[in-house]
């Protein structure tokens, strides 16, 4: 429970969380922290290298790295959206089963 509270969770939430859900929350928070660390490390490295650079590279070369994912702006077909909505519906606990949302 100490780790749960260190991660920002409330003690009441700890006792109402299943072990599987707790594992997912911990994994998600760990990924978020790793992502934030990588961003900070990239920023520190880039600023340090720019201080020593004779010529500043273009912005595309700075931010167009492997970790930057380009967003797909193409609209999704209706059947794909319906499938996604069904998966979300079945992943969420039903209100009639006594689960709190």
HELIX and SHEET records of a PDB file:
HELIX    1   1 UNK A    2  UNK A    6  1                                   5    
HELIX    2   2 UNK A   11  UNK A   15  1                                   5    
HELIX    3   3 UNK A   19  UNK A   52  1                                  34    
HELIX    4   4 UNK A   59  UNK A   63  1                                   5    
HELIX    5   5 UNK A   78  UNK A   91  1                                  14    
HELIX    6   6 UNK A   95  UNK A   97  5                                   3    
END                                                                             
